[in-house]
Amino acid sequence: MTDGEFDVLILGAGSGGYACALRAAQLGLSVGLVEKGSLGGTCLHVGCIPTKALLHAAEIADQTRESARFGVSATLEGIDMAGVNSYQDKVVSRLFKGLTGLIKGRGITVIEGSGRMSGPHQVTVVPSDSTDETTYTGRHLVLASGSYSRSLPGLDIDGERVLTSEHALRLDRVPSSVVVLGGGVIGCEFASVWASFGARVTIVEALPRLVPVEDEASSQALERAFRKRKIEVRTGTPFQSVKVTDDGVAVTVDGGDLIEAELLLVAVGRGPTTDGLGYDEQGIAMERGFVLADERCRTNLDGVYAVGDIVPGLQLAHRGFQQGIFVAEEIAGLGPAVIDEAGIPRVTYSHPEVASVGLDEAAARAALGDDAVETVTFDLGGNGKSQILMTQGFVKLVRQKDGPVVGVHMVGDRVGELIGEAQLIYNWEAHAEDVAPLVHAHPTQNEALGEAHLALAGKPLHAHS
């Protein structure tokens, strides 16, 4: 092959793109990786990693404020946002350095610049510091161009008073008050951070409940916990307009109510970054800006694949990551097993956390029939480690009667760390009777999963419903 030709040419070096590149190189394929920003994409630089660093700082603030409950004398003097941002930056920098080393060590060719699809297997790249175009060719082309923060029609983002999550990550102060537009994962996580930092927070969500993709019981539990934390939650409340004032913003919602605050965070989801990248022109099948791909991540063009946030479905870094590995193995002829979208774990890293995998109760009843579904809920009040941590919540299991567990739903601090076992239970189609005899270490929150399965197997020992 010539310098501009690769076995695999990847447009985008986020979670999906770089995972595909690393696995393809490991399998002996030559790889070109096109990226206009930094290796790692949204997740590493302005998404998962920095937001979780913020959330950990928020947890430290809460623990300091509540230290007397644990017999520790400490006072919270304030939040040093410069220090918080420095902590975030150090975490991102270490991970970026490690990823850069991995990419270099695997012999992957990184092509810096803005790329667009210019032929069935071609990408034309313009470097950021030049107008010169170079065209690269791949026997296989992988589209992994990621996503951007959406807004609403007529809602102008100014980066000062009206922010996206990217702006929110770089704030140099703790706002006195914030309206969070959107009660999904991103909105709930930032609402949680700012409440921990001492801001007055109002969440405005048009749908009837927070985190609407989760089981209804999880949504209700999160809403109760947020209200207890003095976060105002206004669900079933469509946004109408916002006016920037001398002091901040004035947000008008359905019914004419006015909510005033220092800032408005727009967290209404993420859109696919596909506009102007040549996908349409080259005949890629698309819908509402998303690239349509089948269960093997194949587009309608032979040898062209799509992974990550540009493909309809859950917009999660670990989904894109796994799809990237899948595509590399598919190209190499290994015939990998198809990814079950319902088997992808979901976590909202707020205080408390919400985690789930598989079907929620409503979806299970719709798919299997009311009479074919059983549920059990184990309250964390019966879990020793949760009492030590002073967190409340539950583990809810949904199963097919006389069949496997089809959904696991959890609420409580740190339950995101329990999702590993939960996704194994779902993805390996385990029955409650398979899990109940397994020994779970004591005292851990992990025991709550074990006890929930004991209850579902008909031998409950502690509190459940």
N, C-alpha and C positions, 0 to 999 in steps of 0.2 A: 504494500500500500504506500501511497505518497504521503507527504507530511499532512495534507489536508483531508485524508481519508481514514475512517475508523470503522471497526466492527460495530461499535455502539457510539452514537452521538447523542448527547443528552442536553436538552435546553432547560436550564435551571438547576442550581446546586443547593436547593433546600433539602429537607429530610428525604423526600422521595428520590431526587436527583442524585444526591451524594451516596445514598445507600445503594442505588443501582450501579453507580460508578465503581464503588468499592467491591461489590460482589462480582461484577462483570470482569474487573481486573483480576480478581482472585481466581476466576475461572479461565484466565488466559486470553481474554479478549482485549483488543486495543480500544481505549476509551477516550473520547473527547468530551469535556464538560464545560458548557458555556454558562457564564454567570456575569451579570452586569453589576452586582453588588458584592457582598462578601460570602464566602463559602459558609454554608449552614442555613442561609435564608432567613425567613421570618421567624421560625421557631427559636433559633439560637440567638438572634440579634434583637428582635423586637416582639417576641411572642412568648412561648412557653417558658424559656429559661429566665429572662429578666422578670417576668411577672411572678414566677414562683419564688425568686429571690425577694421580691417585694413582699410577697405573702409571708415568707419566713420572718422578715423584719417585723411585719405586723404581728406575728405570733409572739415574737420576743417582747414587743411593746405591751401586748395583752398580759403576758406572763409577769412582766415587771409591775404593771398596774395592779394586778391581782395577787401579787406575791404574798400578801399577808394571809391569804387563804391557806398557804402552804407553810406558814410559820417562818417566812423569810421577810426580813425588814428591808425593803427597797422602795425607792420612789422614782416615778417616771418624770424626768425633768423636761422632756420634749423630744421631738423628732428632728434630727439633723438630716435634712434631705440630701445635702451634699455628701454626707457620709453614707447614707443609704444608696445613693446613686453610684458612689465609688465601689461599694460592696458588690452591687449588681455588675458593674463594669469588669471587676476582677474575675467574677465567676464566668462571665461571657468570654473574657480574654483567654482564660485558661483553656476553656473548651474549644475556642476557635483555634488556638495554637495547636492543640492536640489533633483536631480535625485536619488542619492544614498539613501537619506532619504525616498523617495517615494517607492523605491524597497523594502527596509527593512520594511517599515511600512505596506506593503501589504502581508508580509509573503512569499515573493518569495525566493526560494533557489538559490543563486548565486554560480555557480560552476566555480572557476577560473582555467584556463589552456587552452591548445590547444586541441580542440575536433575534432573528425572525426567520420563520420557515419560508424558504424561497424556492423549494422544489420538493418532490415527493420524499426525498431522503437528504435534503440539503438545508443548511442553516447559514444565513449570511450575517456576519457579526461586524458591528461598528464599535471600535474601542472608545472608551469614555474620553480619551484625550486626543481623538483624531476623527476625521471624517472618512478615512480610508475604509473601504469595505473588503472583507475577506470571506470567501464562501468555503464551507466545510461540508464534507459528505460522510454519511454513515450508512453502512449496509442495513442497520436498524436505527430508527430515530425514536427517541423517548422524549415526550413532551411533559415537562415537570415545572411549569412556570408559576405555580403557586397562586396566592390570593392577596387581596387588599381589603382594607377596612371600608365597608359600605357606608353610605349615608342614605338619606331619604330625599325625595324630590323637593326642591326648594329649601333644603337645609344646608346652609353654607358652612363648611369647616374653616375656621380662621386660624386654628392652632394657638389661639390666645385665650379666648373665652369658650369657644366651641371646639372640642377636642376629639380626636380618635384615640385609640389605645396607644398608638405610637407616640403621640404627643404626651399622653398621661405618664408614660414611662420616664419622660425627661423633665418632669416638673421640678422646679427648684425650691418648692415650698409645699406645705400641706394646706390645701384650700380650707377655708372656714366652712364652706357648704358646697355640695355638688348635687346636681340632678343627673342620674344615670339613666339614659334612654336605652332600654333593652334589659330584660331580666334573664338573658341566657347566660352561658358560662362566663364570657368576658365581662359582662355587666356585673354579675354577682361577685366575681373575683375582685374587681376594682372597688365595688361598693364595700366589700369586706375589708380591704386594705385601708381605705380612707376612714371607715368607722373606727378601726383599730388605732389609726393615727390621730383620731380626735375630731374628725370632720362631721358635720351634720349631712346625712345622706338620704336622698329620696330616689327610689327606683320607680321608673314609669315603664310599664309593660302592657302592650295592647292585648296580648293573649290572657286567658283567665288565670294563669299561674306562672310562677317562676320556673326556671329550667324546664320548659314544657316538653322536652324530649325525654324526660325522666318519668319514672313511675309516679303516679299522682300522690302516693303516700310520701315519697321523697320530697316532692315539691312542697307539700303542706308542712313537713317537718322543717325544711329550710326556711320557709316563710315565718313560722313560729319563732325559730331561733333568731332570725334577723330582727323581727319586731322586738324581741327581748333585748337585743343589742341596740335598740332605739333607731334602727334603720327603718325609715318609712317605706312601706311597700304599697304601690298603687297598681294592682293588676287590673286587667280588663279596661285599661285606660289608654286609648289611642292618643298619640302626640298630634298637635295641630300646628304650632308654630313656636319660634323662639325669637326674641328681640334682645340684642346686645345693649346693655345699659351702661351708665357711668360706673356702676358698682359691680356689674357682672352680667347675668342673664335673667330674662323673664320668660318662663316657659309656659305656654298655654296648652292645656290638654282638653280632651273631649269633654263637653259640658261647660267650657269656658273658664274652668278653674285656672288660676295663675300661681305658678310656683317660682319663687325667686331664689337665686343661688349665685355663688361666685363663678361657678363653672358648669358647663353641660358636657358630659361625656356621651358621645354617640357610639353605642355598642349594639348595633342592629344586625350584626353578622358580617361575614366576609364574602366578597365576590370573587369570581375566578379572574385571574390575570391572563386574559387571552386577547384583548382588544389590540389591534395593530401588530399582531405577531405573525400574520400571514396564514393562520390556520384556515380561515374561511376561503381565502383565495386559492389555497391548495386543495380544497375540496373535503376538508375534515368535517364530518358530521357533528353539528353542534346544536345546543338548545339553551336559550337564555344565557349565552356566553360560556356555558360549560361544554367541555369536550365529551362526547359520548363514547364510552368504551364498554366492551363486554366483560364477562367475568374473568377473562384472562388478560384484561387491561389492553386489549387490542382495539384500535380505532377501525374505521371503515376502510382505511388505506393499508395495503399490505406492507408489513414491516414497520408500521408506525404505532407506537404504544403511548398511553397517557397514564400518569399516576398522580396521586395527591389531591390537593384542593381543587384542581380544575376539573376533576371527575365528580359527577353528582354523588352525594353520599356524605358521610361524616367527614368534617374538615378537621382532622386530627393528625398531628405530626407522626404518631406511631402507625397510623394507617398508611400514610404516604411512604414511610420507611419500609414497611413490610411489602407494600406494592412494588417498591423499587427493587428489593431483593427478588421478589417473584418474577419480575420482568427479566432481570439478568439471567435467572435460572431458566426461564422460558426460552430466551434467545439462545442459551447454551444447549438447549435440547434436553434439559433434565426433567421436563414435565411436572413442575411443582403442583401441589394440591391447591385448589382454588380457595381463596380467602373468604371465610364466612363473615359477611359484614356485621351480622348480629353478634358475632363472637369477638368483636373489637371492644376492649374495655373503654369506658367513658368516666372521666373524673372531673369534678368541679372543685378546685382547691381553695374554696372559701372556708370560713370558720362558722359552722362546721363544714366538713367536706361532704360531697355527695359522690358516690361511685356506683357503677353498675355495669353489667354485661348481660347480653341475651335479651329476651323479650320482657317488657313490663306486663303487669297483670292484664291490662285492657287488651294489649296486642295478643297475648297468649289466649285469652278467651275468644277473641275474634278469629284467631287462626285454628284453634283446637275445639272450640265450643265450650259453653259455660260449665257443663257437667264433666268436662274432661280435664279441668284445671283445679289444682289445690295450691293454697299458699300457707305459709307460716311466717310469723314475725317474732324474732327474738330481740327483746329490749336490752340495750347496753347497760341498763341498770343492774342486770344480772351478771355482768362481766367485770371481774376484779380490776383488770388493768384500766378499763374505761373509768372506773370509779377513782382510781389513783390519779388519772389524768383529769378528772372532773369534767368528762364530756358525756353528753346525752345523745341518743340516737337509737338505731336499730339495724338488724340484718333481716331483710325480707327475702324469702325464697319463693319462687314460682315454679311449679312442676306439673308435668303431664301426669294425670292419675295412673299409678302403676307403671310410670315411665321415668324418663330422665328429668333432671332439673333444667328448666328452659330459661330461667332468669334469676339473677342475684342482684339485689338492690340494697345499698347501705348508706346510712347517714351517721356522721360523727367525726370528731377530729381524728385525722390520720387514717381514715378508712381507705383512702387511696392506696395505702400500702398493703391492704388486704386483697386488692383486686387481682393480684397474681394468682392466688389459689382459686379465686372465684372464676377466673377465665379458663383455668384448666378444667374445673368442674363442668362448666358449660360446654367447652369445646371438645372434651372427651366424653360428653353425653353421660356423665355419671348419674347414678341413682342415689337418692338420699341414703339408702342402705349401704352403698359403696363408700360413702364419705364418713358416715357415723362412726365406724370402728377405727378410723385413722386417729392417731394420737396428736393432739395439739398442745403445744407447750404452755405451761401455766407459770405465772400469770401473763398472758398476752391478749391483745384484742383479737388475735387470730382464733382464739378459743370460741369467740362468738360465732364464727362460721361453723365450727365443729358442733356447738350446742344447737344451732339452728337446724343442722342436718339431723342431729339426734331427735329433735322435736318432730321434724318432718318424717322421720323413720318410725315415729310412734313411741318414742321413749324419752320424752322431755324431762330434764332434770332441774332447770331453772326457769325463770319467767319467760313466757312466750304467749303469743295470741294467734 
